[in-house]
């Protein structure tokens, strides 16, 4: 039930971030508030997806502990990258696109234990959480 909500918020956010408000200062402020609301709601839904996946699905214990640190860090990197998206700097858009997709993928994967035999729980967990960590760190390094 959370997946369609996350995808809807994600789509609305990307449309809002990629569209040019074209107006003056008030239009740009309005667009910024719109992106903020969509982003906040998206990250709440993503966190809920991981909580539900941790309770009803199957994920390694170390992921549950790591998620407490990495998800807020990824959210901060997401907000930072979203603020930096511009025609002059296109790289932050990759961060905005990838971070939520990695979390949605992992939450979906954790809820389907049949996939664990195919892909291997440790390999997928390591790849996704390392990706989230390094994308977040890369965002903070690029800002400096």
NORMO-V852853 format. One record per pair of residues at least 12 apart in sequence whose C-alpha atoms are under 10 Angstrom apart, sorted by the first residue. I is the first residue (numbers start at 0). J is the second residue. If there is no record, write none. Layout:
# NORMO-V852853
i=<I & I>
j=<J & J>
This chain:
# NORMO-V852853
i=<0 & 1 & 1 & 1 & 1 & 1 & 1 & 2 & 2 & 2 & 2 & 2 & 2 & 2 & 4 & 4 & 4 & 4 & 5 & 5 & 5 & 5 & 5 & 5 & 5 & 5 & 5 & 5 & 5 & 6 & 6 & 6 & 6 & 6 & 6 & 7 & 7 & 8 & 8 & 8 & 8 & 8 & 8 & 8 & 8 & 8 & 9 & 9 & 9 & 9 & 9 & 9 & 9 & 9 & 9 & 10 & 11 & 11 & 11 & 11 & 11 & 12 & 12 & 12 & 12 & 12 & 12 & 12 & 12 & 12 & 13 & 13 & 13 & 13 & 13 & 13 & 13 & 14 & 15 & 15 & 15 & 15 & 15 & 16 & 16 & 16 & 16 & 16 & 16 & 16 & 16 & 16 & 16 & 17 & 17 & 17 & 17 & 18 & 19 & 31 & 31 & 34 & 34 & 34 & 35 & 35 & 35 & 38 & 38 & 38 & 38 & 38 & 39 & 39 & 41 & 41 & 42 & 42 & 42 & 42 & 42 & 42 & 42 & 43 & 44 & 45 & 45 & 45 & 45 & 45 & 45 & 45 & 46 & 46 & 46 & 46 & 46 & 46 & 46 & 46 & 47 & 48 & 48 & 48 & 48 & 48 & 48 & 48 & 49 & 49 & 49 & 49 & 49 & 49 & 49 & 49 & 49 & 49 & 50 & 50 & 50 & 51 & 51 & 51 & 52 & 52 & 52 & 52 & 52 & 52 & 52 & 53 & 53 & 53 & 54 & 54 & 55 & 55 & 55 & 56 & 56 & 56 & 56 & 56 & 56 & 56 & 57 & 57 & 57 & 57 & 57 & 57 & 57 & 57 & 58 & 58 & 58 & 58 & 58 & 58 & 58 & 58 & 58 & 58 & 59 & 59 & 59 & 59 & 61 & 62 & 62 & 62 & 62 & 65 & 65 & 66 & 66 & 68 & 69 & 69 & 69 & 69 & 69 & 70 & 70 & 70 & 70 & 70 & 70 & 70 & 71 & 72 & 72 & 72 & 72 & 72 & 73 & 73 & 73 & 73 & 73 & 73 & 73 & 73 & 73 & 73 & 73 & 73 & 74 & 74 & 74 & 74 & 74 & 75 & 75 & 75 & 76 & 76 & 76 & 76 & 76 & 76 & 76 & 76 & 76 & 76 & 76 & 76 & 76 & 77 & 77 & 77 & 77 & 77 & 77 & 77 & 77 & 77 & 77 & 77 & 77 & 78 & 78 & 79 & 79 & 79 & 79 & 79 & 79 & 79 & 80 & 80 & 80 & 80 & 80 & 80 & 80 & 80 & 80 & 80 & 81 & 81 & 81 & 81 & 82 & 83 & 83 & 90 & 90 & 91 & 91 & 91 & 93 & 94 & 94 & 94 & 94 & 94 & 97 & 97 & 97 & 98 & 98 & 98 & 98 & 98 & 98 & 99 & 101 & 101 & 101 & 101 & 101 & 102 & 102 & 102 & 104 & 105 & 105 & 105 & 105 & 108 & 108 & 108 & 109 & 109>
j=<48 & 44 & 45 & 47 & 48 & 51 & 103 & 44 & 45 & 48 & 103 & 104 & 106 & 107 & 40 & 41 & 44 & 45 & 37 & 40 & 41 & 42 & 43 & 44 & 45 & 48 & 99 & 100 & 103 & 41 & 44 & 45 & 99 & 100 & 103 & 37 & 41 & 34 & 36 & 37 & 38 & 39 & 40 & 41 & 42 & 44 & 37 & 38 & 40 & 41 & 42 & 95 & 96 & 99 & 100 & 37 & 33 & 34 & 37 & 38 & 41 & 33 & 34 & 35 & 36 & 37 & 38 & 41 & 81 & 95 & 34 & 37 & 38 & 81 & 92 & 95 & 96 & 34 & 30 & 31 & 33 & 34 & 37 & 30 & 31 & 33 & 34 & 81 & 82 & 84 & 85 & 92 & 95 & 84 & 85 & 86 & 92 & 30 & 85 & 81 & 82 & 78 & 81 & 82 & 78 & 81 & 82 & 74 & 77 & 78 & 81 & 95 & 74 & 78 & 74 & 99 & 70 & 71 & 73 & 74 & 77 & 99 & 102 & 74 & 103 & 70 & 74 & 99 & 100 & 102 & 103 & 106 & 66 & 67 & 70 & 71 & 74 & 102 & 103 & 106 & 106 & 102 & 103 & 105 & 106 & 107 & 109 & 110 & 63 & 66 & 70 & 102 & 103 & 105 & 106 & 107 & 109 & 110 & 63 & 66 & 106 & 106 & 109 & 110 & 105 & 106 & 107 & 108 & 109 & 110 & 111 & 106 & 109 & 110 & 109 & 110 & 109 & 110 & 111 & 106 & 107 & 108 & 109 & 110 & 111 & 112 & 106 & 108 & 109 & 110 & 111 & 112 & 115 & 120 & 105 & 106 & 108 & 109 & 110 & 112 & 115 & 120 & 121 & 124 & 109 & 120 & 121 & 124 & 124 & 121 & 124 & 125 & 128 & 128 & 132 & 128 & 131 & 132 & 128 & 129 & 131 & 132 & 135 & 98 & 99 & 102 & 128 & 131 & 132 & 135 & 135 & 131 & 132 & 135 & 136 & 139 & 94 & 95 & 98 & 99 & 102 & 131 & 132 & 133 & 134 & 135 & 136 & 138 & 95 & 98 & 99 & 131 & 135 & 135 & 138 & 139 & 91 & 94 & 95 & 98 & 131 & 132 & 134 & 135 & 136 & 137 & 138 & 139 & 142 & 91 & 92 & 93 & 94 & 95 & 96 & 97 & 98 & 99 & 134 & 135 & 138 & 94 & 95 & 91 & 94 & 95 & 135 & 138 & 139 & 142 & 92 & 93 & 94 & 95 & 96 & 135 & 138 & 139 & 141 & 142 & 93 & 94 & 95 & 96 & 95 & 138 & 142 & 138 & 141 & 138 & 141 & 142 & 134 & 131 & 134 & 135 & 137 & 138 & 130 & 131 & 134 & 127 & 130 & 131 & 132 & 134 & 135 & 131 & 126 & 127 & 128 & 130 & 131 & 127 & 128 & 131 & 127 & 123 & 124 & 127 & 128 & 120 & 123 & 124 & 123 & 124>
